[in-house]
Amino acid sequence: MQSSPDKHQQFLGVLDDIERGVVRIYRIFLGFVIAAVVAVVGVVVVQRPWGAGNQGEWFYFGIVVLLVLGWACGQFIALGRRKTAAKFPIRFLSSKQDGSQSWELQLGSRPVDRDESSEPSAGSSLIEFSQSFDIPLAAVMHEMLPDEETIRAVEAEVDRGALLEEACQRT
């Protein structure tokens, strides 16, 4: 089965729709948790089920209420930040022009509402590293490959019963 960029984009669109639905359900759940905690606090303050004079119980009850509300509010904040986060904060771009290789590493993200060709604004967090270099491939390959004499010596060692790795290490 062949995959195409269109199918990938369609699949990613479906995943985005599912994620939006799950996030919506999770936000509703967090709303219910916050409403339930506020309702329990209201009932406890009005009815005082364990008495008004015992301050240790009120202290621990207050800690539990603050922990639950802090968790729920933290989840809301995290969901809001996740929504605005960049999808690809690190990019590596490589190109070959006129026989020379150039590359660019970008850490950070451009603002979401800007296109890729525009310059980053003062508020964006974009760090760019660029380098151009020319590597003649034939010269590199010539230095990497062993010469004929070395190949014959390794073949002779292998024929005598040595392992290929041992023969390569000796020569």
GROMACS elastic network, one bead per residue, 0.5 to 0.9 nm:
[ bonds ]
;  ai    aj funct       b0    kb
    3     6     6  0.82609   500
    3     7     6  0.63624   500
    3     8     6  0.72878   500
    4     7     6  0.52583   500
    4     8     6  0.63708   500
    4     9     6  0.87332   500
    5     9     6  0.61247   500
    5    10     6  0.85133   500
    6     9     6  0.51018   500
    6    10     6  0.60845   500
    6    11     6  0.85327   500
    7    11     6  0.60078   500
    7    12     6  0.84855   500
    8    11     6  0.50480   500
    8    12     6  0.60875   500
    8    13     6  0.84885   500
    9    12     6  0.50362   500
    9    13     6  0.60513   500
    9    14     6  0.86561   500
   10    13     6  0.50061   500
   10    14     6  0.63324   500
   10    15     6  0.87231   500
   11    14     6  0.51288   500
   11    15     6  0.62873   500
   11    16     6  0.86607   500
   12    16     6  0.61071   500
   12    17     6  0.86238   500
   13    16     6  0.50222   500
   13    17     6  0.62532   500
   13    18     6  0.86988   500
   14    17     6  0.50756   500
   14    18     6  0.62698   500
   14    19     6  0.86115   500
   15    18     6  0.50713   500
   15    19     6  0.60974   500
   15    20     6  0.86015   500
   16    19     6  0.50138   500
   16    20     6  0.61480   500
   16    21     6  0.86766   500
   17    20     6  0.51353   500
   17    21     6  0.63526   500
   17    22     6  0.87701   500
   18    21     6  0.51203   500
   18    22     6  0.62346   500
   18    23     6  0.85952   500
   19    22     6  0.50930   500
   19    23     6  0.60390   500
   19    24     6  0.84801   500
   20    23     6  0.51358   500
   20    24     6  0.61034   500
   20    25     6  0.86946   500
   21    24     6  0.50839   500
   21    25     6  0.62674   500
   21    26     6  0.85935   500
   22    25     6  0.51405   500
   22    26     6  0.60881   500
   22    27     6  0.85948   500
   23    27     6  0.60866   500
   23    28     6  0.86108   500
   23    79     6  0.76544   500
   24    27     6  0.51562   500
   24    28     6  0.63364   500
   24    29     6  0.86992   500
   25    28     6  0.51058   500
   25    29     6  0.62215   500
   25    30     6  0.86864   500
   26    30     6  0.61496   500
   26    31     6  0.85566   500
   27    30     6  0.50001   500
   27    31     6  0.61383   500
   27    32     6  0.86591   500
   27    75     6  0.85550   500
   27    76     6  0.71151   500
   27    79     6  0.84702   500
   28    32     6  0.63043   500
   28    33     6  0.86944   500
   29    32     6  0.51015   500
   29    33     6  0.62541   500
   29    34     6  0.87298   500
   30    34     6  0.61925   500
   30    35     6  0.85209   500
   30    72     6  0.59230   500
   30    73     6  0.82813   500
   30    75     6  0.79365   500
   30    76     6  0.77526   500
   31    34     6  0.51912   500
   31    35     6  0.60911   500
   31    36     6  0.85011   500
   31    72     6  0.82001   500
   32    35     6  0.50075   500
   32    36     6  0.59364   500
   32    37     6  0.85184   500
   33    36     6  0.50912   500
   33    37     6  0.61633   500
   33    38     6  0.86136   500
   33    68     6  0.83491   500
   33    69     6  0.83491   500
   33    72     6  0.74195   500
   34    37     6  0.51828   500
   34    38     6  0.61941   500
   34    39     6  0.85611   500
   34    68     6  0.80812   500
   34    69     6  0.64404   500
   34    72     6  0.68670   500
   34    73     6  0.84619   500
   35    38     6  0.51495   500
   35    39     6  0.60805   500
   35    40     6  0.86136   500
   36    39     6  0.50052   500
   36    40     6  0.60889   500
   36    41     6  0.85177   500
   37    40     6  0.51050   500
   37    41     6  0.60943   500
   37    42     6  0.85282   500
   37    65     6  0.68994   500
   37    68     6  0.77794   500
   37    69     6  0.75383   500
   38    41     6  0.50826   500
   38    42     6  0.61204   500
   38    43     6  0.86939   500
   38    65     6  0.86636   500
   38    69     6  0.89878   500
   39    42     6  0.50108   500
   39    43     6  0.62108   500
   39    44     6  0.85742   500
   40    43     6  0.51236   500
   40    44     6  0.60428   500
   40    45     6  0.85034   500
   41    44     6  0.51294   500
   41    45     6  0.60434   500
   41    46     6  0.85470   500
   41    61     6  0.89935   500
   41    62     6  0.89740   500
   41    65     6  0.78473   500
   42    45     6  0.52628   500
   42    46     6  0.61573   500
   42    47     6  0.85361   500
   43    46     6  0.52405   500
   43    47     6  0.58941   500
   43    48     6  0.77653   500
   43    49     6  0.89147   500
   44    47     6  0.53717   500
   44    48     6  0.51048   500
   44    49     6  0.64482   500
   44    50     6  0.88091   500
   45    48     6  0.54796   500
   45    49     6  0.85556   500
   46    49     6  0.88222   500
   47    50     6  0.88436   500
   47    51     6  0.87981   500
   48    51     6  0.54376   500
   48    52     6  0.62822   500
   49    52     6  0.84087   500
   50    53     6  0.86096   500
   50    54     6  0.75400   500
   50    57     6  0.78249   500
   50    58     6  0.89487   500
   51    54     6  0.63216   500
   52    55     6  0.75227   500
   52    58     6  0.85561   500
   54    57     6  0.60892   500
   54    58     6  0.70680   500
   55    58     6  0.50520   500
   55    59     6  0.61009   500
   55    60     6  0.88045   500
   56    59     6  0.50174   500
   56    60     6  0.63956   500
   56    61     6  0.85149   500
   57    60     6  0.53412   500
   57    61     6  0.59871   500
   57    62     6  0.84612   500
   58    62     6  0.59599   500
   58    63     6  0.86008   500
   59    62     6  0.51492   500
   59    63     6  0.63523   500
   59    64     6  0.88488   500
   60    64     6  0.62631   500
   60    65     6  0.85919   500
   61    64     6  0.52375   500
   61    65     6  0.62091   500
   61    66     6  0.86463   500
   62    65     6  0.50823   500
   62    66     6  0.60920   500
   62    67     6  0.85585   500
   63    66     6  0.51375   500
   63    67     6  0.60958   500
   63    68     6  0.86581   500
   64    67     6  0.51162   500
   64    68     6  0.62088   500
   64    69     6  0.85582   500
   65    68     6  0.53216   500
   65    69     6  0.60985   500
   65    70     6  0.83698   500
   66    69     6  0.51700   500
   66    70     6  0.57788   500
   66    71     6  0.84026   500
   67    70     6  0.50571   500
   67    71     6  0.60696   500
   67    72     6  0.86344   500
   68    71     6  0.51407   500
   68    72     6  0.62247   500
   68    73     6  0.86149   500
   69    72     6  0.51294   500
   69    73     6  0.60254   500
   69    74     6  0.83236   500
   70    73     6  0.52342   500
   70    74     6  0.58884   500
   70    75     6  0.85057   500
   71    74     6  0.50607   500
   71    75     6  0.61852   500
   71    76     6  0.87855   500
   72    75     6  0.51206   500
   72    76     6  0.64348   500
   72    77     6  0.88094   500
   73    76     6  0.50722   500
   73    77     6  0.62885   500
   73    78     6  0.86191   500
   74    77     6  0.50740   500
   74    78     6  0.60708   500
   74    79     6  0.85591   500
   75    78     6  0.50101   500
   75    79     6  0.60965   500
   75    80     6  0.85657   500
   76    79     6  0.51728   500
   76    80     6  0.62584   500
   76    81     6  0.87517   500
   77    80     6  0.50768   500
   77    81     6  0.62478   500
   77    82     6  0.85578   500
   78    81     6  0.51205   500
   78    82     6  0.59959   500
   78    83     6  0.85877   500
   79    82     6  0.50414   500
   79    83     6  0.62606   500
   79    84     6  0.89598   500
   80    83     6  0.52826   500
   80    84     6  0.67892   500
   80    85     6  0.89290   500
   81    84     6  0.53061   500
   81    85     6  0.61157   500
   82    85     6  0.51329   500
   82    86     6  0.85109   500
   83    86     6  0.85546   500
   84   112     6  0.80155   500
   85    88     6  0.89547   500
   85    89     6  0.85838   500
   85   109     6  0.87789   500
   85   112     6  0.86331   500
   86    89     6  0.58286   500
   86   108     6  0.83626   500
   86   109     6  0.61678   500
   86   110     6  0.79537   500
   86   111     6  0.80899   500
   86   112     6  0.71055   500
   87   109     6  0.85676   500
   88    91     6  0.67502   500
   88   108     6  0.83394   500
   88   109     6  0.73328   500
   89   106     6  0.78076   500
   89   107     6  0.60023   500
   89   109     6  0.50460   500
   89   110     6  0.84800   500
   89   126     6  0.89377   500
   90   105     6  0.74507   500
   90   106     6  0.56388   500
   90   108     6  0.61215   500
   90   109     6  0.75201   500
   91   104     6  0.80886   500
   91   105     6  0.58642   500
   91   106     6  0.51096   500
   91   107     6  0.66994   500
   91   108     6  0.85877   500
   92   103     6  0.72350   500
   92   104     6  0.57949   500
   92   106     6  0.63817   500
   92   107     6  0.88564   500
   93   102     6  0.84234   500
   93   103     6  0.55510   500
   93   104     6  0.50382   500
   93   105     6  0.63740   500
   93   106     6  0.81930   500
   94   101     6  0.74059   500
   94   102     6  0.58304   500
   94   104     6  0.63612   500
   94   105     6  0.87353   500
   95   100     6  0.85370   500
   95   101     6  0.60271   500
   95   102     6  0.54049   500
   95   103     6  0.62750   500
   95   104     6  0.88393   500
   96    99     6  0.64241   500
   96   100     6  0.56917   500
   96   102     6  0.61286   500
   96   103     6  0.86128   500
   97   100     6  0.55614   500
   97   101     6  0.66018   500
   97   102     6  0.78074   500
   98   101     6  0.84146   500
   99   134     6  0.68676   500
   99   135     6  0.82165   500
   99   136     6  0.81444   500
  100   132     6  0.70191   500
  100   133     6  0.58239   500
  100   135     6  0.68991   500
  100   136     6  0.85484   500
  101   131     6  0.86031   500
  101   132     6  0.59731   500
  101   133     6  0.55132   500
  101   134     6  0.58777   500
  101   135     6  0.75123   500
  102   130     6  0.74896   500
  102   131     6  0.57835   500
  102   133     6  0.61867   500
  102   134     6  0.83462   500
  103   129     6  0.82860   500
  103   130     6  0.58787   500
  103   131     6  0.56903   500
  103   132     6  0.65620   500
  103   133     6  0.87614   500
  104   128     6  0.68055   500
  104   129     6  0.55711   500
  104   131     6  0.66666   500
  104   132     6  0.89131   500
  105   127     6  0.81021   500
  105   128     6  0.57216   500
  105   129     6  0.51907   500
  105   130     6  0.66085   500
  106   109     6  0.79258   500
  106   126     6  0.66475   500
  106   127     6  0.56369   500
  106   129     6  0.65980   500
  106   130     6  0.88702   500
  107   125     6  0.80164   500
  107   126     6  0.59017   500
  107   127     6  0.51929   500
  107   128     6  0.65926   500
  107   129     6  0.86832   500
  108   124     6  0.80299   500
  108   125     6  0.52754   500
  108   127     6  0.63350   500
  108   128     6  0.88072   500
  109   112     6  0.81568   500
  109   120     6  0.89860   500
  109   124     6  0.68042   500
  109   125     6  0.59405   500
  109   126     6  0.55627   500
  109   127     6  0.85784   500
  110   113     6  0.84441   500
  110   114     6  0.70085   500
  110   115     6  0.83333   500
  110   116     6  0.77205   500
  110   119     6  0.88022   500
  110   120     6  0.62546   500
  110   121     6  0.81649   500
  110   124     6  0.57118   500
  110   125     6  0.69041   500
  110   126     6  0.64540   500
  111   114     6  0.56788   500
  111   115     6  0.84823   500
  111   120     6  0.78343   500
  111   121     6  0.81783   500
  111   123     6  0.82639   500
  111   124     6  0.60722   500
  111   125     6  0.85521   500
  112   115     6  0.78902   500
  114   117     6  0.84158   500
  114   118     6  0.68405   500
  114   119     6  0.88705   500
  114   120     6  0.85385   500
  115   118     6  0.58370   500
  115   119     6  0.89298   500
  116   119     6  0.81328   500
  118   121     6  0.88745   500
  120   123     6  0.79875   500
  120   124     6  0.60977   500
  120   125     6  0.81504   500
  120   126     6  0.70326   500
  121   124     6  0.55088   500
  121   125     6  0.85850   500
  122   125     6  0.80310   500
  135   138     6  0.87807   500
  135   139     6  0.80851   500
  135   140     6  0.75775   500
  136   139     6  0.56045   500
  136   140     6  0.66240   500
  136   141     6  0.88981   500
  137   140     6  0.51964   500
  137   141     6  0.61036   500
  137   142     6  0.84892   500
  138   141     6  0.51377   500
  138   142     6  0.59826   500
  138   143     6  0.86460   500
  139   142     6  0.50984   500
  139   143     6  0.63262   500
  139   144     6  0.86776   500
  140   143     6  0.52772   500
  140   144     6  0.62074   500
  140   145     6  0.87586   500
  141   144     6  0.50267   500
  141   145     6  0.60886   500
  142   145     6  0.55443   500
  142   146     6  0.80792   500
  142   147     6  0.88518   500
  143   146     6  0.76577   500
  146   149     6  0.81600   500
  146   150     6  0.61418   500
  146   151     6  0.66514   500
  147   150     6  0.55477   500
  147   151     6  0.64831   500
  147   152     6  0.89386   500
  148   151     6  0.50919   500
  148   152     6  0.62113   500
  148   153     6  0.86546   500
  149   152     6  0.51982   500
  149   153     6  0.62330   500
  149   154     6  0.87382   500
  150   153     6  0.50757   500
  150   154     6  0.62388   500
  150   155     6  0.86161   500
  150   168     6  0.88716   500
  150   171     6  0.67703   500
  151   154     6  0.52060   500
  151   155     6  0.61773   500
  151   156     6  0.86620   500
  152   155     6  0.50480   500
  152   156     6  0.61395   500
  152   157     6  0.86853   500
  153   156     6  0.51548   500
  153   157     6  0.63402   500
  153   158     6  0.87564   500
  153   167     6  0.82133   500
  153   171     6  0.72962   500
  154   157     6  0.51510   500
  154   158     6  0.62319   500
  154   159     6  0.86051   500
  154   164     6  0.74562   500
  154   167     6  0.54068   500
  154   168     6  0.62498   500
  154   170     6  0.85147   500
  154   171     6  0.69952   500
  155   158     6  0.51059   500
  155   159     6  0.61072   500
  155   160     6  0.86880   500
  155   164     6  0.84296   500
  155   167     6  0.81694   500
  156   159     6  0.50368   500
  156   160     6  0.63374   500
  156   161     6  0.89436   500
  156   167     6  0.88424   500
  157   160     6  0.51228   500
  157   161     6  0.66915   500
  157   162     6  0.56575   500
  157   163     6  0.80245   500
  157   164     6  0.80721   500
  157   166     6  0.87590   500
  157   167     6  0.58472   500
  158   161     6  0.51924   500
  158   163     6  0.60046   500
  158   164     6  0.60458   500
  158   166     6  0.88548   500
  158   167     6  0.66709   500
  159   162     6  0.72203   500
  162   165     6  0.83339   500
  162   166     6  0.65191   500
  162   167     6  0.63296   500
  163   166     6  0.53053   500
  163   167     6  0.62147   500
  163   168     6  0.86850   500
  164   167     6  0.50913   500
  164   168     6  0.61454   500
  164   169     6  0.86345   500
  165   168     6  0.51821   500
  165   169     6  0.62392   500
  165   170     6  0.87669   500
  166   169     6  0.51215   500
  166   170     6  0.62687   500
  166   171     6  0.88405   500
  167   170     6  0.52522   500
  167   171     6  0.64230   500
  168   171     6  0.54464   500
